[in-house]
Amino acid sequence: MPTKDFILRIYLKYKIIMVKFLILSVAVFISARLLDGVEIRSYWTSLGVAIGLSLVNILLKPILVVLSMPFIVLSLGLFMLVINAALIMLIDKLVDGLRIHSFTWAVIFSLLISLINTGLNALL
């Protein structure tokens, strides 16, 4: 039988994950509103983008990183920008209500999401 401490720890971990997910969706929404080359329909769309980004980062990104490790090492890590932008372009195709005009805007969008997400998580 689980103890109260165990249940409380699981609850707190779940709560932290949900707050970080909401912060990611806010970062997506703010980033899209700041950039001319990225259009987002509503905050609900940014929730869908956050779900998509989370799933893609869990399922596809590790595989892409391992496969492109030589390029990442040779570029001193800058190839990660290409991987992140490619994943965001994939999310653009999967989520209705998100439109990214070019690959360059996807790179800028991914950088801005990372900066805003880091800043908002630092406030947490």
DOROBA-620313 format. One record per residue (C-alpha): residue number from 1; residue in three letters; x, y, z. Coordinates in Angstrom, 1 decimal. Example, Ala and Ser with C-alpha at 12.3 -4.5 7.8 and 13.67 -1.06 7.14 Angstrom:
residues 2
<atom><seq>1</seq><type>ala</type><u>12.3</u><v>-4.5</v><w>7.8</w></atom>
<atom><seq>2</seq><type>ser</type><u>13.7</u><v>-1.1</v><w>7.1</w></atom>
//
This chain:
residues 124
<atom><seq>1</seq><type>met</type><u>0.0</u><v>0.0</v><w>0.0</w></atom>
<atom><seq>2</seq><type>pro</type><u>1.5</u><v>3.4</v><w>-1.0</w></atom>
<atom><seq>3</seq><type>thr</type><u>2.2</u><v>5.8</v><w>1.8</w></atom>
<atom><seq>4</seq><type>lys</type><u>1.0</u><v>9.3</v><w>1.9</w></atom>
<atom><seq>5</seq><type>asp</type><u>4.5</u><v>10.6</v><w>1.2</w></atom>
<atom><seq>6</seq><type>phe</type><u>4.7</u><v>8.5</v><w>-1.9</w></atom>
<atom><seq>7</seq><type>ile</type><u>1.4</u><v>9.8</v><w>-3.2</w></atom>
<atom><seq>8</seq><type>leu</type><u>2.3</u><v>13.4</v><w>-2.4</w></atom>
<atom><seq>9</seq><type>arg</type><u>5.6</u><v>13.1</v><w>-4.3</w></atom>
<atom><seq>10</seq><type>ile</type><u>3.8</u><v>11.7</v><w>-7.3</w></atom>
<atom><seq>11</seq><type>tyr</type><u>1.2</u><v>14.4</v><w>-7.1</w></atom>
<atom><seq>12</seq><type>leu</type><u>3.9</u><v>17.1</v><w>-6.9</w></atom>
<atom><seq>13</seq><type>lys</type><u>5.9</u><v>15.7</v><w>-9.8</w></atom>
<atom><seq>14</seq><type>tyr</type><u>2.7</u><v>15.6</v><w>-11.9</w></atom>
<atom><seq>15</seq><type>lys</type><u>1.9</u><v>19.2</v><w>-11.0</w></atom>
<atom><seq>16</seq><type>ile</type><u>5.4</u><v>20.3</v><w>-11.9</w></atom>
<atom><seq>17</seq><type>ile</type><u>5.2</u><v>18.6</v><w>-15.3</w></atom>
<atom><seq>18</seq><type>met</type><u>1.8</u><v>20.2</v><w>-16.0</w></atom>
<atom><seq>19</seq><type>val</type><u>3.1</u><v>23.7</v><w>-15.0</w></atom>
<atom><seq>20</seq><type>lys</type><u>6.1</u><v>23.3</v><w>-17.3</w></atom>
<atom><seq>21</seq><type>phe</type><u>3.9</u><v>22.1</v><w>-20.1</w></atom>
<atom><seq>22</seq><type>leu</type><u>1.7</u><v>25.2</v><w>-19.7</w></atom>
<atom><seq>23</seq><type>ile</type><u>4.8</u><v>27.4</v><w>-19.6</w></atom>
<atom><seq>24</seq><type>leu</type><u>5.9</u><v>25.8</v><w>-22.9</w></atom>
<atom><seq>25</seq><type>ser</type><u>2.6</u><v>26.6</v><w>-24.5</w></atom>
<atom><seq>26</seq><type>val</type><u>2.8</u><v>30.2</v><w>-23.3</w></atom>
<atom><seq>27</seq><type>ala</type><u>6.3</u><v>30.4</v><w>-24.7</w></atom>
<atom><seq>28</seq><type>val</type><u>5.0</u><v>29.1</v><w>-28.1</w></atom>
<atom><seq>29</seq><type>phe</type><u>2.2</u><v>31.6</v><w>-28.1</w></atom>
<atom><seq>30</seq><type>ile</type><u>4.4</u><v>34.6</v><w>-27.2</w></atom>
<atom><seq>31</seq><type>ser</type><u>7.0</u><v>33.6</v><w>-29.7</w></atom>
<atom><seq>32</seq><type>ala</type><u>4.4</u><v>33.2</v><w>-32.5</w></atom>
<atom><seq>33</seq><type>arg</type><u>3.0</u><v>36.6</v><w>-31.7</w></atom>
<atom><seq>34</seq><type>leu</type><u>6.4</u><v>38.3</v><w>-31.7</w></atom>
<atom><seq>35</seq><type>leu</type><u>7.5</u><v>36.9</v><w>-35.1</w></atom>
<atom><seq>36</seq><type>asp</type><u>6.0</u><v>38.0</v><w>-38.4</w></atom>
<atom><seq>37</seq><type>gly</type><u>6.9</u><v>34.7</v><w>-40.2</w></atom>
<atom><seq>38</seq><type>val</type><u>5.0</u><v>32.6</v><w>-37.7</w></atom>
<atom><seq>39</seq><type>glu</type><u>1.2</u><v>32.6</v><w>-37.5</w></atom>
<atom><seq>40</seq><type>ile</type><u>-0.8</u><v>30.9</v><w>-34.8</w></atom>
<atom><seq>41</seq><type>arg</type><u>-4.6</u><v>30.9</v><w>-34.6</w></atom>
<atom><seq>42</seq><type>ser</type><u>-5.2</u><v>30.9</v><w>-30.8</w></atom>
<atom><seq>43</seq><type>tyr</type><u>-3.9</u><v>29.9</v><w>-27.5</w></atom>
<atom><seq>44</seq><type>trp</type><u>-5.5</u><v>26.5</v><w>-27.9</w></atom>
<atom><seq>45</seq><type>thr</type><u>-3.4</u><v>26.0</v><w>-31.0</w></atom>
<atom><seq>46</seq><type>ser</type><u>-0.3</u><v>26.7</v><w>-28.9</w></atom>
<atom><seq>47</seq><type>leu</type><u>-1.4</u><v>24.0</v><w>-26.5</w></atom>
<atom><seq>48</seq><type>gly</type><u>-1.5</u><v>21.6</v><w>-29.5</w></atom>
<atom><seq>49</seq><type>val</type><u>1.9</u><v>22.8</v><w>-30.6</w></atom>
<atom><seq>50</seq><type>ala</type><u>3.2</u><v>22.2</v><w>-27.1</w></atom>
<atom><seq>51</seq><type>ile</type><u>1.8</u><v>18.7</v><w>-27.1</w></atom>
<atom><seq>52</seq><type>gly</type><u>3.4</u><v>18.1</v><w>-30.5</w></atom>
<atom><seq>53</seq><type>leu</type><u>6.7</u><v>19.5</v><w>-29.5</w></atom>
<atom><seq>54</seq><type>ser</type><u>6.7</u><v>17.4</v><w>-26.3</w></atom>
<atom><seq>55</seq><type>leu</type><u>6.0</u><v>14.2</v><w>-28.2</w></atom>
<atom><seq>56</seq><type>val</type><u>8.4</u><v>14.9</v><w>-31.0</w></atom>
<atom><seq>57</seq><type>asn</type><u>11.2</u><v>15.8</v><w>-28.5</w></atom>
<atom><seq>58</seq><type>ile</type><u>10.6</u><v>12.5</v><w>-26.7</w></atom>
<atom><seq>59</seq><type>leu</type><u>10.2</u><v>10.2</v><w>-29.7</w></atom>
<atom><seq>60</seq><type>leu</type><u>12.1</u><v>11.6</v><w>-32.7</w></atom>
<atom><seq>61</seq><type>lys</type><u>14.7</u><v>14.0</v><w>-31.4</w></atom>
<atom><seq>62</seq><type>pro</type><u>16.9</u><v>11.4</v><w>-29.7</w></atom>
<atom><seq>63</seq><type>ile</type><u>17.0</u><v>9.3</v><w>-32.9</w></atom>
<atom><seq>64</seq><type>leu</type><u>17.9</u><v>12.4</v><w>-35.0</w></atom>
<atom><seq>65</seq><type>val</type><u>20.6</u><v>13.5</v><w>-32.6</w></atom>
<atom><seq>66</seq><type>val</type><u>22.3</u><v>10.0</v><w>-32.6</w></atom>
<atom><seq>67</seq><type>leu</type><u>22.1</u><v>9.8</v><w>-36.4</w></atom>
<atom><seq>68</seq><type>ser</type><u>23.5</u><v>13.3</v><w>-36.9</w></atom>
<atom><seq>69</seq><type>met</type><u>26.1</u><v>13.2</v><w>-34.2</w></atom>
<atom><seq>70</seq><type>pro</type><u>29.1</u><v>13.7</v><w>-36.6</w></atom>
<atom><seq>71</seq><type>phe</type><u>27.4</u><v>16.9</v><w>-38.0</w></atom>
<atom><seq>72</seq><type>ile</type><u>26.7</u><v>18.1</v><w>-34.5</w></atom>
<atom><seq>73</seq><type>val</type><u>30.3</u><v>17.6</v><w>-33.4</w></atom>
<atom><seq>74</seq><type>leu</type><u>31.8</u><v>19.2</v><w>-36.6</w></atom>
<atom><seq>75</seq><type>ser</type><u>29.5</u><v>22.2</v><w>-36.3</w></atom>
<atom><seq>76</seq><type>leu</type><u>30.2</u><v>22.5</v><w>-32.5</w></atom>
<atom><seq>77</seq><type>gly</type><u>26.5</u><v>21.9</v><w>-31.8</w></atom>
<atom><seq>78</seq><type>leu</type><u>25.1</u><v>24.4</v><w>-34.2</w></atom>
<atom><seq>79</seq><type>phe</type><u>23.5</u><v>21.5</v><w>-36.2</w></atom>
<atom><seq>80</seq><type>met</type><u>21.1</u><v>21.2</v><w>-33.3</w></atom>
<atom><seq>81</seq><type>leu</type><u>19.4</u><v>24.4</v><w>-34.6</w></atom>
<atom><seq>82</seq><type>val</type><u>18.7</u><v>22.6</v><w>-37.9</w></atom>
<atom><seq>83</seq><type>ile</type><u>17.3</u><v>19.6</v><w>-36.0</w></atom>
<atom><seq>84</seq><type>asn</type><u>15.1</u><v>21.8</v><w>-33.9</w></atom>
<atom><seq>85</seq><type>ala</type><u>13.9</u><v>23.8</v><w>-36.9</w></atom>
<atom><seq>86</seq><type>ala</type><u>13.1</u><v>20.6</v><w>-38.8</w></atom>
<atom><seq>87</seq><type>leu</type><u>11.1</u><v>19.3</v><w>-35.9</w></atom>
<atom><seq>88</seq><type>ile</type><u>9.2</u><v>22.6</v><w>-35.7</w></atom>
<atom><seq>89</seq><type>met</type><u>8.5</u><v>22.4</v><w>-39.5</w></atom>
<atom><seq>90</seq><type>leu</type><u>7.1</u><v>18.9</v><w>-38.9</w></atom>
<atom><seq>91</seq><type>ile</type><u>4.8</u><v>20.3</v><w>-36.1</w></atom>
<atom><seq>92</seq><type>asp</type><u>3.8</u><v>23.0</v><w>-38.6</w></atom>
<atom><seq>93</seq><type>lys</type><u>2.5</u><v>20.2</v><w>-40.9</w></atom>
<atom><seq>94</seq><type>leu</type><u>0.8</u><v>18.3</v><w>-38.2</w></atom>
<atom><seq>95</seq><type>val</type><u>-1.0</u><v>21.1</v><w>-36.2</w></atom>
<atom><seq>96</seq><type>asp</type><u>-3.8</u><v>23.0</v><w>-37.9</w></atom>
<atom><seq>97</seq><type>gly</type><u>-3.6</u><v>26.7</v><w>-37.1</w></atom>
<atom><seq>98</seq><type>leu</type><u>0.2</u><v>27.0</v><w>-37.1</w></atom>
<atom><seq>99</seq><type>arg</type><u>1.9</u><v>28.4</v><w>-40.1</w></atom>
<atom><seq>100</seq><type>ile</type><u>5.6</u><v>28.9</v><w>-40.4</w></atom>
<atom><seq>101</seq><type>his</type><u>6.6</u><v>30.8</v><w>-43.6</w></atom>
<atom><seq>102</seq><type>ser</type><u>10.2</u><v>29.4</v><w>-44.1</w></atom>
<atom><seq>103</seq><type>phe</type><u>12.9</u><v>27.3</v><w>-42.5</w></atom>
<atom><seq>104</seq><type>thr</type><u>14.7</u><v>30.5</v><w>-41.4</w></atom>
<atom><seq>105</seq><type>trp</type><u>11.6</u><v>31.5</v><w>-39.4</w></atom>
<atom><seq>106</seq><type>ala</type><u>11.5</u><v>28.0</v><w>-37.9</w></atom>
<atom><seq>107</seq><type>val</type><u>15.1</u><v>28.4</v><w>-36.7</w></atom>
<atom><seq>108</seq><type>ile</type><u>14.3</u><v>31.8</v><w>-35.2</w></atom>
<atom><seq>109</seq><type>phe</type><u>11.0</u><v>30.5</v><w>-33.7</w></atom>
<atom><seq>110</seq><type>ser</type><u>12.8</u><v>27.6</v><w>-32.0</w></atom>
<atom><seq>111</seq><type>leu</type><u>15.5</u><v>29.9</v><w>-30.6</w></atom>
<atom><seq>112</seq><type>leu</type><u>12.8</u><v>32.3</v><w>-29.2</w></atom>
<atom><seq>113</seq><type>ile</type><u>10.8</u><v>29.4</v><w>-27.7</w></atom>
<atom><seq>114</seq><type>ser</type><u>13.9</u><v>28.2</v><w>-26.0</w></atom>
<atom><seq>115</seq><type>leu</type><u>14.7</u><v>31.7</v><w>-24.6</w></atom>
<atom><seq>116</seq><type>ile</type><u>11.2</u><v>32.4</v><w>-23.4</w></atom>
<atom><seq>117</seq><type>asn</type><u>10.7</u><v>28.9</v><w>-22.0</w></atom>
<atom><seq>118</seq><type>thr</type><u>14.0</u><v>29.2</v><w>-20.1</w></atom>
<atom><seq>119</seq><type>gly</type><u>13.1</u><v>32.6</v><w>-18.7</w></atom>
<atom><seq>120</seq><type>leu</type><u>9.6</u><v>31.6</v><w>-17.6</w></atom>
<atom><seq>121</seq><type>asn</type><u>10.9</u><v>28.4</v><w>-16.0</w></atom>
<atom><seq>122</seq><type>ala</type><u>13.5</u><v>30.5</v><w>-14.1</w></atom>
<atom><seq>123</seq><type>leu</type><u>10.7</u><v>32.4</v><w>-12.6</w></atom>
<atom><seq>124</seq><type>leu</type><u>9.1</u><v>29.2</v><w>-11.4</w></atom>
//
